[in-house]
Amino acid sequence: MANEKACGAIIFTKENNVRKYVILRGIGKYQGDYGFPKGHVEAGETEQETALREVKEETGLDVVLFDDFRTIDEHALAREGRPNDRKTNVYFLAEYHDQELVAQKSEVSEIVLMDYREAMNCLRYEESRRELTEAEQYLNNLQD
């Protein structure tokens, strides 16, 4: 059994005082799927370094990670034809201001800013909806 690990970020910004999340649309076998930027950990990288690198590569953004937010999902790679392999995705929460979104053409077909409700309606996988909800609740608790 092989285990893969990827790290990324749930990214947000504010537009007209409304929190908007950065949602990516994939290409190739992931065409049509919406999600968050992430990628495989390279040798010698920390989880945070991987997340920052992948965010920069896939979106063009320089973001600031929240130190105390980290969420994980683990699942079998059966939907990729590898039922004996498992994947762990680690997501951090990140924010950016006043930058242009630039999609990495080899990985991303579209980048969209969505409020929480819009994003929840687009995310196909339950894990992604759970992660976004955790991020939204975390940010709402910061405002209280």
N, CA, C and O atoms as a GROMACS GRO file, in nm:
protein
  576
    1MET      N    1   0.085  -0.118   0.000
    1MET     CA    2   0.000   0.000   0.000
    1MET      C    3   0.089   0.124   0.000
    1MET      O    4   0.179   0.138   0.084
    2ALA      N    5   0.065   0.213  -0.092
    2ALA     CA    6   0.139   0.338  -0.101
    2ALA      C    7   0.058   0.450  -0.037
    2ALA      O    8  -0.065   0.450  -0.041
    3ASN      N    9   0.129   0.544   0.022
    3ASN     CA   10   0.065   0.662   0.080
    3ASN      C   11   0.121   0.786   0.012
    3ASN      O   12   0.243   0.801  -0.001
    4GLU      N   13   0.032   0.874  -0.031
    4GLU     CA   14   0.072   1.001  -0.090
    4GLU      C   15   0.031   1.113   0.004
    4GLU      O   16  -0.067   1.100   0.078
    5LYS      N   17   0.107   1.222   0.002
    5LYS     CA   18   0.072   1.337   0.084
    5LYS      C   19   0.079   1.462  -0.001
    5LYS      O   20   0.175   1.486  -0.074
    6ALA      N   21  -0.027   1.542   0.010
    6ALA     CA   22  -0.032   1.670  -0.059
    6ALA      C   23  -0.069   1.778   0.042
    6ALA      O   24  -0.139   1.751   0.140
    7CYS      N   25  -0.022   1.899   0.017
    7CYS     CA   26  -0.055   2.012   0.104
    7CYS      C   27  -0.101   2.128   0.017
    7CYS      O   28  -0.056   2.146  -0.096
    8GLY      N   29  -0.190   2.207   0.074
    8GLY     CA   30  -0.242   2.323   0.003
    8GLY      C   31  -0.308   2.419   0.099
    8GLY      O   32  -0.283   2.416   0.219
    9ALA      N   33  -0.393   2.505   0.044
    9ALA     CA   34  -0.454   2.608   0.127
    9ALA      C   35  -0.595   2.640   0.080
    9ALA      O   36  -0.628   2.636  -0.038
   10ILE      N   37  -0.677   2.672   0.178
   10ILE     CA   38  -0.808   2.732   0.155
   10ILE      C   39  -0.782   2.881   0.166
   10ILE      O   40  -0.749   2.932   0.273
   11ILE      N   41  -0.797   2.951   0.054
   11ILE     CA   42  -0.755   3.092   0.045
   11ILE      C   43  -0.877   3.182   0.038
   11ILE      O   44  -0.976   3.150  -0.028
   12PHE      N   45  -0.868   3.295   0.107
   12PHE     CA   46  -0.976   3.392   0.099
   12PHE      C   47  -0.920   3.533   0.089
   12PHE      O   48  -0.804   3.559   0.118
   13THR      N   49  -1.008   3.623   0.047
   13THR     CA   50  -0.982   3.766   0.046
   13THR      C   51  -1.115   3.834   0.077
   13THR      O   52  -1.217   3.766   0.090
   14LYS      N   53  -1.113   3.964   0.089
   14LYS     CA   54  -1.239   4.038   0.110
   14LYS      C   55  -1.262   4.128  -0.010
   14LYS      O   56  -1.173   4.200  -0.054
   15GLU      N   57  -1.386   4.124  -0.061
   15GLU     CA   58  -1.430   4.214  -0.169
   15GLU      C   59  -1.555   4.284  -0.120
   15GLU      O   60  -1.655   4.220  -0.089
   16ASN      N   61  -1.549   4.417  -0.113
   16ASN     CA   62  -1.664   4.494  -0.064
   16ASN      C   63  -1.716   4.438   0.069
   16ASN      O   64  -1.836   4.423   0.089
   17ASN      N   65  -1.622   4.407   0.158
   17ASN     CA   66  -1.652   4.356   0.292
   17ASN      C   67  -1.718   4.218   0.292
   17ASN      O   68  -1.776   4.177   0.392
   18VAL      N   69  -1.709   4.145   0.180
   18VAL     CA   70  -1.761   4.009   0.171
   18VAL      C   71  -1.643   3.914   0.154
   18VAL      O   72  -1.557   3.934   0.069
   19ARG      N   73  -1.639   3.811   0.236
   19ARG     CA   74  -1.533   3.711   0.227
   19ARG      C   75  -1.555   3.626   0.103
   19ARG      O   76  -1.663   3.571   0.081
   20LYS      N   77  -1.449   3.617   0.021
   20LYS     CA   78  -1.454   3.537  -0.101
   20LYS      C   79  -1.340   3.434  -0.097
   20LYS      O   80  -1.227   3.465  -0.060
   21TYR      N   81  -1.374   3.313  -0.136
   21TYR     CA   82  -1.277   3.204  -0.139
   21TYR      C   83  -1.226   3.181  -0.280
   21TYR      O   84  -1.300   3.196  -0.378
   22VAL      N   85  -1.099   3.143  -0.290
   22VAL     CA   86  -1.037   3.110  -0.417
   22VAL      C   87  -1.067   2.963  -0.447
   22VAL      O   88  -1.023   2.873  -0.375
   23ILE      N   89  -1.143   2.940  -0.554
   23ILE     CA   90  -1.182   2.806  -0.594
   23ILE      C   91  -1.124   2.779  -0.733
   23ILE      O   92  -1.143   2.857  -0.826
   24LEU      N   93  -1.054   2.666  -0.744
   24LEU     CA   94  -0.991   2.628  -0.871
   24LEU      C   95  -1.076   2.522  -0.940
   24LEU      O   96  -1.143   2.440  -0.877
   25ARG      N   97  -1.070   2.527  -1.072
   25ARG     CA   98  -1.133   2.423  -1.153
   25ARG      C   99  -1.022   2.350  -1.227
   25ARG      O  100  -0.939   2.412  -1.292
   26GLY      N  101  -1.022   2.218  -1.214
   26GLY     CA  102  -0.913   2.138  -1.267
   26GLY      C  103  -0.921   2.115  -1.417
   26GLY      O  104  -1.017   2.153  -1.484
   27ILE      N  105  -0.815   2.049  -1.468
   27ILE     CA  106  -0.809   2.008  -1.608
   27ILE      C  107  -0.785   1.858  -1.612
   27ILE      O  108  -0.769   1.795  -1.508
   28GLY      N  109  -0.784   1.802  -1.731
   28GLY     CA  110  -0.756   1.659  -1.748
   28GLY      C  111  -0.860   1.575  -1.678
   28GLY      O  112  -0.980   1.598  -1.692
   29LYS      N  113  -0.813   1.475  -1.602
   29LYS     CA  114  -0.907   1.386  -1.533
   29LYS      C  115  -0.986   1.458  -1.425
   29LYS      O  116  -1.086   1.406  -1.376
   30TYR      N  117  -0.942   1.578  -1.386
   30TYR     CA  118  -1.012   1.657  -1.284
   30TYR      C  119  -1.096   1.769  -1.346
   30TYR      O  120  -1.146   1.855  -1.274
   31GLN      N  121  -1.110   1.768  -1.477
   31GLN     CA  122  -1.185   1.873  -1.545
   31GLN      C  123  -1.326   1.881  -1.490
   31GLN      O  124  -1.397   1.781  -1.479
   32GLY      N  125  -1.365   1.999  -1.456
   32GLY     CA  126  -1.499   2.021  -1.402
   32GLY      C  127  -1.505   2.014  -1.251
   32GLY      O  128  -1.599   2.065  -1.191
   33ASP      N  129  -1.404   1.952  -1.188
   33ASP     CA  130  -1.402   1.947  -1.042
   33ASP      C  131  -1.348   2.078  -0.986
   33ASP      O  132  -1.248   2.132  -1.035
   34TYR      N  133  -1.415   2.128  -0.884
   34TYR     CA  134  -1.371   2.249  -0.816
   34TYR      C  135  -1.303   2.210  -0.686
   34TYR      O  136  -1.341   2.112  -0.622
   35GLY      N  137  -1.202   2.286  -0.647
   35GLY     CA  138  -1.132   2.257  -0.523
   35GLY      C  139  -1.036   2.367  -0.486
   35GLY      O  140  -1.046   2.480  -0.533
   36PHE      N  141  -0.942   2.331  -0.401
   36PHE     CA  142  -0.843   2.425  -0.348
   36PHE      C  143  -0.705   2.389  -0.403
   36PHE      O  144  -0.680   2.274  -0.437
   37PRO      N  145  -0.616   2.487  -0.413
   37PRO     CA  146  -0.482   2.456  -0.462
   37PRO      C  147  -0.409   2.364  -0.364
   37PRO      O  148  -0.412   2.382  -0.242
   38LYS      N  149  -0.343   2.264  -0.421
   38LYS     CA  150  -0.264   2.171  -0.341
   38LYS      C  151  -0.171   2.095  -0.434
   38LYS      O  152  -0.188   2.094  -0.556
   39GLY      N  153  -0.071   2.031  -0.374
   39GLY     CA  154   0.020   1.948  -0.452
   39GLY      C  155   0.106   1.863  -0.362
   39GLY      O  156   0.107   1.879  -0.240
   40HIS      N  157   0.179   1.773  -0.424
   40HIS     CA  158   0.261   1.678  -0.350
   40HIS      C  159   0.378   1.747  -0.280
   40HIS      O  160   0.437   1.842  -0.330
   41VAL      N  161   0.409   1.693  -0.162
   41VAL     CA  162   0.522   1.740  -0.083
   41VAL      C  163   0.650   1.694  -0.153
   41VAL      O  164   0.664   1.577  -0.189
   42GLU      N  165   0.742   1.788  -0.171
   42GLU     CA  166   0.872   1.754  -0.229
   42GLU      C  167   0.972   1.729  -0.117
   42GLU      O  168   0.955   1.776  -0.005
   43ALA      N  169   1.077   1.654  -0.149
   43ALA     CA  170   1.179   1.617  -0.049
   43ALA      C  171   1.232   1.742   0.021
   43ALA      O  172   1.269   1.840  -0.042
   44GLY      N  173   1.235   1.734   0.153
   44GLY     CA  174   1.292   1.843   0.233
   44GLY      C  175   1.196   1.956   0.265
   44GLY      O  176   1.232   2.046   0.340
   45GLU      N  177   1.075   1.954   0.210
   45GLU     CA  178   0.979   2.061   0.235
   45GLU      C  179   0.896   2.033   0.360
   45GLU      O  180   0.866   1.918   0.391
   46THR      N  181   0.862   2.139   0.430
   46THR     CA  182   0.762   2.128   0.536
   46THR      C  183   0.624   2.134   0.470
   46THR      O  184   0.612   2.168   0.353
   47GLU      N  185   0.522   2.100   0.547
   47GLU     CA  186   0.386   2.110   0.495
   47GLU      C  187   0.354   2.253   0.454
   47GLU      O  188   0.293   2.276   0.349
   48GLN      N  189   0.394   2.350   0.536
   48GLN     CA  190   0.366   2.490   0.504
   48GLN      C  191   0.440   2.535   0.379
   48GLN      O  192   0.384   2.609   0.297
   49GLU      N  193   0.565   2.493   0.363
   49GLU     CA  194   0.641   2.528   0.242
   49GLU      C  195   0.574   2.472   0.118
   49GLU      O  196   0.567   2.540   0.015
   50THR      N  197   0.526   2.349   0.127
   50THR     CA  198   0.456   2.288   0.014
   50THR      C  199   0.331   2.368  -0.019
   50THR      O  200   0.306   2.400  -0.136
   51ALA      N  201   0.252   2.402   0.083
   51ALA     CA  202   0.129   2.478   0.061
   51ALA      C  203   0.159   2.611  -0.006
   51ALA      O  204   0.092   2.647  -0.103
   52LEU      N  205   0.257   2.684   0.044
   52LEU     CA  206   0.291   2.815  -0.015
   52LEU      C  207   0.338   2.801  -0.159
   52LEU      O  208   0.301   2.881  -0.245
   53ARG      N  209   0.421   2.700  -0.186
   53ARG     CA  210   0.472   2.678  -0.322
   53ARG      C  211   0.358   2.644  -0.417
   53ARG      O  212   0.348   2.700  -0.526
   54GLU      N  213   0.273   2.552  -0.376
   54GLU     CA  214   0.162   2.511  -0.463
   54GLU      C  215   0.064   2.625  -0.488
   54GLU      O  216   0.015   2.642  -0.600
   55VAL      N  217   0.035   2.704  -0.386
   55VAL     CA  218  -0.053   2.820  -0.405
   55VAL      C  219   0.009   2.916  -0.506
   55VAL      O  220  -0.061   2.964  -0.596
   56LYS      N  221   0.137   2.943  -0.493
   56LYS     CA  222   0.205   3.035  -0.586
   56LYS      C  223   0.202   2.979  -0.729
   56LYS      O  224   0.172   3.051  -0.823
   57GLU      N  225   0.234   2.849  -0.744
   57GLU     CA  226   0.237   2.788  -0.876
   57GLU      C  227   0.099   2.788  -0.943
   57GLU      O  228   0.087   2.821  -1.061
   58GLU      N  229  -0.004   2.751  -0.867
   58GLU     CA  230  -0.136   2.730  -0.927
   58GLU      C  231  -0.219   2.857  -0.939
   58GLU      O  232  -0.308   2.864  -1.023
   59THR      N  233  -0.190   2.959  -0.855
   59THR     CA  234  -0.274   3.080  -0.855
   59THR      C  235  -0.196   3.209  -0.878
   59THR      O  236  -0.256   3.313  -0.908
   60GLY      N  237  -0.064   3.205  -0.864
   60GLY     CA  238   0.017   3.325  -0.875
   60GLY      C  239   0.017   3.411  -0.749
   60GLY      O  240   0.076   3.519  -0.749
   61LEU      N  241  -0.048   3.365  -0.643
   61LEU     CA  242  -0.064   3.445  -0.523
   61LEU      C  243   0.047   3.423  -0.420
   61LEU      O  244   0.096   3.312  -0.402
   62ASP      N  245   0.084   3.532  -0.354
   62ASP     CA  246   0.166   3.527  -0.233
   62ASP      C  247   0.069   3.544  -0.118
   62ASP      O  248   0.008   3.649  -0.103
   63VAL      N  249   0.055   3.440  -0.036
   63VAL     CA  250  -0.045   3.441   0.070
   63VAL      C  251   0.022   3.435   0.207
   63VAL      O  252   0.141   3.403   0.220
   64VAL      N  253  -0.057   3.465   0.308
   64VAL     CA  254  -0.014   3.452   0.447
   64VAL      C  255  -0.096   3.340   0.509
   64VAL      O  256  -0.219   3.342   0.507
   65LEU      N  257  -0.025   3.240   0.564
   65LEU     CA  258  -0.092   3.127   0.627
   65LEU      C  259  -0.130   3.162   0.771
   65LEU      O  260  -0.056   3.232   0.840
   66PHE      N  261  -0.244   3.113   0.815
   66PHE     CA  262  -0.284   3.123   0.954
   66PHE      C  263  -0.214   3.010   1.029
   66PHE      O  264  -0.228   2.893   0.992
   67ASP      N  265  -0.138   3.042   1.132
   67ASP     CA  266  -0.058   2.943   1.203
   67ASP      C  267  -0.140   2.836   1.274
   67ASP      O  268  -0.093   2.724   1.291
   68ASP      N  269  -0.260   2.870   1.315
   68ASP     CA  270  -0.335   2.778   1.400
   68ASP      C  271  -0.455   2.713   1.331
   68ASP      O  272  -0.550   2.670   1.397
   69PHE      N  273  -0.452   2.707   1.197
   69PHE     CA  274  -0.557   2.636   1.125
   69PHE      C  275  -0.491   2.530   1.037
   69PHE      O  276  -0.404   2.561   0.955
   70ARG      N  277  -0.532   2.405   1.056
   70ARG     CA  278  -0.482   2.293   0.976
   70ARG      C  279  -0.591   2.188   0.976
   70ARG      O  280  -0.639   2.148   1.082
   71THR      N  281  -0.630   2.142   0.859
   71THR     CA  282  -0.732   2.038   0.847
   71THR      C  283  -0.680   1.931   0.751
   71THR      O  284  -0.602   1.959   0.660
   72ILE      N  285  -0.726   1.809   0.774
   72ILE     CA  286  -0.674   1.694   0.698
   72ILE      C  287  -0.790   1.612   0.646
   72ILE      O  288  -0.893   1.597   0.712
   73ASP      N  289  -0.774   1.558   0.526
   73ASP     CA  290  -0.862   1.450   0.481
   73ASP      C  291  -0.776   1.336   0.428
   73ASP      O  292  -0.674   1.358   0.363
   74GLU      N  293  -0.820   1.217   0.456
   74GLU     CA  294  -0.752   1.097   0.408
   74GLU      C  295  -0.854   1.012   0.337
   74GLU      O  296  -0.967   0.995   0.384
   75HIS      N  297  -0.814   0.959   0.224
   75HIS     CA  298  -0.907   0.874   0.149
   75HIS      C  299  -0.830   0.775   0.062
   75HIS      O  300  -0.713   0.797   0.028
   76ALA      N  301  -0.898   0.667   0.027
   76ALA     CA  302  -0.842   0.570  -0.066
   76ALA      C  303  -0.843   0.631  -0.205
   76ALA      O  304  -0.928   0.714  -0.237
   77LEU      N  305  -0.750   0.589  -0.286
   77LEU     CA  306  -0.742   0.641  -0.423
   77LEU      C  307  -0.820   0.552  -0.520
   77LEU      O  308  -0.786   0.541  -0.638
   78ALA      N  309  -0.926   0.489  -0.470
   78ALA     CA  310  -1.008   0.401  -0.553
   78ALA      C  311  -1.066   0.474  -0.672
   78ALA      O  312  -1.074   0.417  -0.781
   79ARG      N  313  -1.106   0.601  -0.654
   79ARG     CA  314  -1.165   0.676  -0.766
   79ARG      C  315  -1.061   0.706  -0.874
   79ARG      O  316  -1.096   0.748  -0.985
   80GLU      N  317  -0.933   0.684  -0.841
   80GLU     CA  318  -0.826   0.699  -0.940
   80GLU      C  319  -0.776   0.562  -0.986
   80GLU      O  320  -0.672   0.551  -1.051
   81GLY      N  321  -0.852   0.456  -0.952
   81GLY     CA  322  -0.814   0.322  -0.995
   81GLY      C  323  -0.705   0.258  -0.911
   81GLY      O  324  -0.642   0.161  -0.954
   82ARG      N  325  -0.683   0.310  -0.790
   82ARG     CA  326  -0.578   0.258  -0.702
   82ARG      C  327  -0.637   0.228  -0.564
   82ARG      O  328  -0.608   0.301  -0.469
   83PRO      N  329  -0.720   0.123  -0.552
   83PRO     CA  330  -0.793   0.097  -0.428
   83PRO      C  331  -0.705   0.064  -0.308
   83PRO      O  332  -0.750   0.079  -0.194
   84ASN      N  333  -0.582   0.021  -0.329
   84ASN     CA  334  -0.493  -0.014  -0.217
   84ASN      C  335  -0.407   0.103  -0.170
   84ASN      O  336  -0.334   0.090  -0.072
   85ASP      N  337  -0.414   0.216  -0.238
   85ASP     CA  338  -0.334   0.332  -0.203
   85ASP      C  339  -0.418   0.436  -0.131
   85ASP      O  340  -0.539   0.447  -0.155
   86ARG      N  341  -0.352   0.511  -0.043
   86ARG     CA  342  -0.422   0.616   0.033
   86ARG      C  343  -0.354   0.750   0.009
   86ARG      O  344  -0.235   0.758  -0.019
   87LYS      N  345  -0.435   0.855   0.021
   87LYS     CA  346  -0.383   0.991   0.004
   87LYS      C  347  -0.424   1.074   0.125
   87LYS      O  348  -0.537   1.065   0.173
   88THR      N  349  -0.330   1.154   0.171
   88THR     CA  350  -0.356   1.249   0.279
   88THR      C  351  -0.341   1.389   0.221
   88THR      O  352  -0.237   1.423   0.164
   89ASN      N  353  -0.445   1.471   0.236
   89ASN     CA  354  -0.441   1.611   0.196
   89ASN      C  355  -0.442   1.696   0.323
   89ASN      O  356  -0.529   1.679   0.409
   90VAL      N  357  -0.347   1.786   0.333
   90VAL     CA  358  -0.338   1.878   0.446
   90VAL      C  359  -0.365   2.018   0.392
   90VAL      O  360  -0.300   2.062   0.297
   91TYR      N  361  -0.459   2.087   0.454
   91TYR     CA  362  -0.492   2.224   0.411
   91TYR      C  363  -0.472   2.322   0.525
   91TYR      O  364  -0.507   2.296   0.640
   92PHE      N  365  -0.415   2.434   0.489
   92PHE     CA  366  -0.402   2.548   0.580
   92PHE      C  367  -0.500   2.655   0.534
   92PHE      O  368  -0.556   2.646   0.425
   93LEU      N  369  -0.520   2.754   0.616
   93LEU     CA  370  -0.603   2.869   0.580
   93LEU      C  371  -0.509   2.982   0.544
   93LEU      O  372  -0.408   3.004   0.612
   94ALA      N  373  -0.540   3.054   0.437
   94ALA     CA  374  -0.452   3.160   0.390
   94ALA      C  375  -0.534   3.280   0.342
   94ALA      O  376  -0.650   3.266   0.303
   95GLU      N  377  -0.471   3.397   0.347
   95GLU     CA  378  -0.535   3.520   0.304
   95GLU      C  379  -0.443   3.595   0.208
   95GLU      O  380  -0.320   3.586   0.217
   96TYR      N  381  -0.504   3.667   0.116
   96TYR     CA  382  -0.428   3.756   0.028
   96TYR      C  383  -0.504   3.885   0.008
   96TYR      O  384  -0.625   3.894   0.032
   97HIS      N  385  -0.429   3.988  -0.036
   97HIS     CA  386  -0.488   4.119  -0.064
   97HIS      C  387  -0.432   4.173  -0.195
   97HIS      O  388  -0.313   4.159  -0.224
   98ASP      N  389  -0.518   4.234  -0.274
   98ASP     CA  390  -0.478   4.314  -0.390
   98ASP      C  391  -0.374   4.248  -0.481
   98ASP      O  392  -0.268   4.305  -0.508
   99GLN      N  393  -0.404   4.127  -0.527
   99GLN     CA  394  -0.317   4.058  -0.621
   99GLN      C  395  -0.402   4.000  -0.732
   99GLN      O  396  -0.521   3.973  -0.715
  100GLU      N  397  -0.338   3.981  -0.845
  100GLU     CA  398  -0.407   3.923  -0.960
  100GLU      C  399  -0.396   3.771  -0.955
  100GLU      O  400  -0.289   3.716  -0.930
  101LEU      N  401  -0.508   3.704  -0.978
  101LEU     CA  402  -0.510   3.558  -0.986
  101LEU      C  403  -0.462   3.516  -1.124
  101LEU      O  404  -0.514   3.563  -1.225
  102VAL      N  405  -0.364   3.426  -1.128
  102VAL     CA  406  -0.308   3.377  -1.253
  102VAL      C  407  -0.308   3.225  -1.249
  102VAL      O  408  -0.233   3.163  -1.173
  103ALA      N  409  -0.393   3.165  -1.331
  103ALA     CA  410  -0.406   3.019  -1.332
  103ALA      C  411  -0.286   2.953  -1.398
  103ALA      O  412  -0.239   2.998  -1.503
  104GLN      N  413  -0.236   2.846  -1.336
  104GLN     CA  414  -0.130   2.765  -1.395
  104GLN      C  415  -0.194   2.678  -1.503
  104GLN      O  416  -0.265   2.583  -1.473
  105LYS      N  417  -0.169   2.712  -1.628
  105LYS     CA  418  -0.239   2.650  -1.741
  105LYS      C  419  -0.230   2.498  -1.744
  105LYS      O  420  -0.322   2.432  -1.791
  106SER      N  421  -0.119   2.442  -1.696
  106SER     CA  422  -0.102   2.297  -1.700
  106SER      C  423  -0.183   2.224  -1.594
  106SER      O  424  -0.196   2.102  -1.599
  107GLU      N  425  -0.238   2.297  -1.496
  107GLU     CA  426  -0.310   2.234  -1.385
  107GLU      C  427  -0.450   2.288  -1.363
  107GLU      O  428  -0.537   2.218  -1.311
  108VAL      N  429  -0.472   2.414  -1.402
  108VAL     CA  430  -0.595   2.484  -1.364
  108VAL      C  431  -0.662   2.544  -1.487
  108VAL      O  432  -0.598   2.616  -1.564
  109SER      N  433  -0.791   2.515  -1.505
  109SER     CA  434  -0.862   2.573  -1.619
  109SER      C  435  -0.927   2.707  -1.584
  109SER      O  436  -0.951   2.790  -1.672
  110GLU      N  437  -0.955   2.728  -1.455
  110GLU     CA  438  -1.025   2.849  -1.415
  110GLU      C  439  -1.005   2.871  -1.266
  110GLU      O  440  -0.998   2.777  -1.188
  111ILE      N  441  -0.995   2.999  -1.228
  111ILE     CA  442  -0.995   3.037  -1.086
  111ILE      C  443  -1.112   3.132  -1.066
  111ILE      O  444  -1.130   3.228  -1.140
  112VAL      N  445  -1.192   3.101  -0.965
  112VAL     CA  446  -1.312   3.180  -0.938
  112VAL      C  447  -1.312   3.222  -0.792
  112VAL      O  448  -1.274   3.145  -0.704
  113LEU      N  449  -1.355   3.345  -0.766
  113LEU     CA  450  -1.378   3.390  -0.630
  113LEU      C  451  -1.526   3.369  -0.598
  113LEU      O  452  -1.612   3.416  -0.672
  114MET      N  453  -1.553   3.299  -0.489
  114MET     CA  454  -1.691   3.268  -0.451
  114MET      C  455  -1.711   3.294  -0.303
  114MET      O  456  -1.620   3.275  -0.222
  115ASP      N  457  -1.832   3.339  -0.268
  115ASP     CA  458  -1.862   3.346  -0.126
  115ASP      C  459  -1.886   3.203  -0.077
  115ASP      O  460  -1.888   3.109  -0.156
  116TYR      N  461  -1.904   3.189   0.053
  116TYR     CA  462  -1.916   3.056   0.113
  116TYR      C  463  -2.028   2.974   0.050
  116TYR      O  464  -2.006   2.859   0.013
  117ARG      N  465  -2.144   3.032   0.037
  117ARG     CA  466  -2.260   2.957  -0.016
  117ARG      C  467  -2.235   2.913  -0.161
  117ARG      O  468  -2.264   2.798  -0.196
  118GLU      N  469  -2.183   3.003  -0.243
  118GLU     CA  470  -2.153   2.967  -0.383
  118GLU      C  471  -2.052   2.853  -0.389
  118GLU      O  472  -2.068   2.759  -0.467
  119ALA      N  473  -1.948   2.863  -0.308
  119ALA     CA  474  -1.844   2.760  -0.308
  119ALA      C  475  -1.900   2.626  -0.263
  119ALA      O  476  -1.868   2.522  -0.322
  120MET      N  477  -1.983   2.626  -0.160
  120MET     CA  478  -2.042   2.501  -0.112
  120MET      C  479  -2.125   2.434  -0.221
  120MET      O  480  -2.129   2.311  -0.229
  121ASN      N  481  -2.190   2.513  -0.303
  121ASN     CA  482  -2.272   2.458  -0.412
  121ASN      C  483  -2.188   2.400  -0.525
  121ASN      O  484  -2.236   2.315  -0.599
  122CYS      N  485  -2.064   2.444  -0.540
  122CYS     CA  486  -1.978   2.398  -0.649
  122CYS      C  487  -1.889   2.280  -0.611
  122CYS      O  488  -1.850   2.201  -0.697
  123LEU      N  489  -1.856   2.268  -0.483
  123LEU     CA  490  -1.764   2.164  -0.441
  123LEU      C  491  -1.832   2.027  -0.447
  123LEU      O  492  -1.937   2.006  -0.386
  124ARG      N  493  -1.772   1.936  -0.520
  124ARG     CA  494  -1.831   1.804  -0.544
  124ARG      C  495  -1.809   1.708  -0.428
  124ARG      O  496  -1.897   1.628  -0.395
  125TYR      N  497  -1.691   1.715  -0.367
  125TYR     CA  498  -1.655   1.616  -0.266
  125TYR      C  499  -1.691   1.663  -0.126
  125TYR      O  500  -1.671   1.779  -0.090
  126GLU      N  501  -1.745   1.570  -0.049
  126GLU     CA  502  -1.784   1.600   0.089
  126GLU      C  503  -1.666   1.651   0.171
  126GLU      O  504  -1.681   1.740   0.254
  127GLU      N  505  -1.546   1.593   0.147
  127GLU     CA  506  -1.427   1.638   0.220
  127GLU      C  507  -1.402   1.786   0.198
  127GLU      O  508  -1.372   1.859   0.292
  128SER      N  509  -1.415   1.832   0.074
  128SER     CA  510  -1.392   1.973   0.042
  128SER      C  511  -1.495   2.063   0.109
  128SER      O  512  -1.462   2.170   0.158
  129ARG      N  513  -1.619   2.019   0.111
  129ARG     CA  514  -1.724   2.098   0.177
  129ARG      C  515  -1.699   2.105   0.328
  129ARG      O  516  -1.720   2.210   0.390
  130ARG      N  517  -1.654   1.995   0.387
  130ARG     CA  518  -1.622   1.996   0.530
  130ARG      C  519  -1.506   2.091   0.560
  130ARG      O  520  -1.512   2.168   0.655
  131GLU      N  521  -1.403   2.086   0.477
  131GLU     CA  522  -1.286   2.172   0.498
  131GLU      C  523  -1.323   2.320   0.485
  131GLU      O  524  -1.278   2.402   0.564
  132LEU      N  525  -1.404   2.352   0.385
  132LEU     CA  526  -1.447   2.490   0.368
  132LEU      C  527  -1.532   2.535   0.487
  132LEU      O  528  -1.518   2.648   0.534
  133THR      N  529  -1.619   2.449   0.535
  133THR     CA  530  -1.701   2.482   0.651
  133THR      C  531  -1.615   2.506   0.774
  133THR      O  532  -1.641   2.598   0.851
  134GLU      N  533  -1.512   2.424   0.794
  134GLU     CA  534  -1.419   2.445   0.906
  134GLU      C  535  -1.352   2.582   0.895
  134GLU      O  536  -1.338   2.653   0.994
  135ALA      N  537  -1.310   2.618   0.774
  135ALA     CA  538  -1.245   2.748   0.754
  135ALA      C  539  -1.343   2.862   0.780
  135ALA      O  540  -1.307   2.959   0.847
  136GLU      N  541  -1.462   2.851   0.730
  136GLU     CA  542  -1.564   2.955   0.749
  136GLU      C  543  -1.596   2.973   0.897
  136GLU      O  544  -1.605   3.085   0.946
  137GLN      N  545  -1.613   2.863   0.968
  137GLN     CA  546  -1.643   2.871   1.112
  137GLN      C  547  -1.526   2.930   1.189
  137GLN      O  548  -1.547   3.010   1.281
  138TYR      N  549  -1.405   2.893   1.153
  138TYR     CA  550  -1.285   2.948   1.217
  138TYR      C  551  -1.282   3.101   1.200
  138TYR      O  552  -1.260   3.174   1.296
  139LEU      N  553  -1.304   3.146   1.078
  139LEU     CA  554  -1.300   3.291   1.050
  139LEU      C  555  -1.415   3.364   1.119
  139LEU      O  556  -1.397   3.475   1.169
  140ASN      N  557  -1.531   3.303   1.122
  140ASN     CA  558  -1.645   3.364   1.192
  140ASN      C  559  -1.616   3.377   1.342
  140ASN      O  560  -1.654   3.476   1.404
  141ASN      N  561  -1.550   3.276   1.399
  141ASN     CA  562  -1.517   3.282   1.541
  141ASN      C  563  -1.413   3.390   1.572
  141ASN      O  564  -1.413   3.446   1.682
  142LEU      N  565  -1.326   3.420   1.477
  142LEU     CA  566  -1.227   3.528   1.495
  142LEU      C  567  -1.296   3.663   1.506
  142LEU      O  568  -1.248   3.753   1.574
  143GLN      N  569  -1.409   3.677   1.436
  143GLN     CA  570  -1.481   3.805   1.434
  143GLN      C  571  -1.563   3.827   1.561
  143GLN      O  572  -1.596   3.941   1.595
  144ASP      N  573  -1.597   3.719   1.631
  144ASP     CA  574  -1.682   3.731   1.751
  144ASP      C  575  -1.611   3.801   1.864
  144ASP      O  576  -1.668   3.819   1.971
   0.00000   0.00000   0.00000
